[in-house]
Amino acid sequence: MLWPYKTPGIPDDLFERLPGIPLSKREVRLLLISALRLKPDSVLWDIGAGTGTIPVEVGLLCPDSQIIAVERDKDIVNLIRRNCDRFEVQNVKILEGQAPDCFNQLDPLPDRVCLEGGRPIKEILTEVWQRLKPEGRLVATASNLENLYLISEGLAALQARNIEVVQGGVNRLETKGIYQTLAAVDPIFILSGEKF
């Protein structure tokens, strides 16, 4: 088994990647997974699943959960599938589709949503919120101030409760020549809210 541990935090280099396709860095994944507040049998929709790091980590942590990963590009869908196979994750369903148009094809409805991208982000947020079960949680990422504002404004308009915004500062040790230095990981905002 490629990752035989019961803890999240799979090293980034264990995932297969494609050039230009985003990968949630290990430390960011830890914050995302923590913000999701998963239950053993959660139904998670991961919208804009990218490389598939969140579905893989959640699939390993919660083998009785159901995860639906949504991506619009066939090559990326195949990448997610290959990463699930690499880690022997069995509880991930992958849908090739454009959010929010494909949401009517997703079943069952989620009690957890991870929104990692897409345009128009506010429309996607609103559409996914309508499908989120009561007492569900939505966690979204924003890598720029524009999306931070749109997601914040959207959560407020939807009357989400217990809204949190986190921007973690992560540095990694890198070797440059004969020296070791700390290099910052690109900052990302993690927003979460609950539906009642």
Secondary structure, 3 states (H helix, E strand, C coil): CCCCCCCCCCCHHHCCCCCCCCCCCHHHHHHHHHHHCCCCCCEEEEECCCCCHHHHHHHHHCCCCEEEEEECCHHHHHHHHHHHHHCCCCCEEEEECCCCHHHHHCCCCCCEEEECCCCCHHHHHHHHHHHCCCCCEEEEEECCHHHHHHHHHHHHHCCCEEEEEEECCCEEEEEECCEEEEEECCCCEEEEEECC
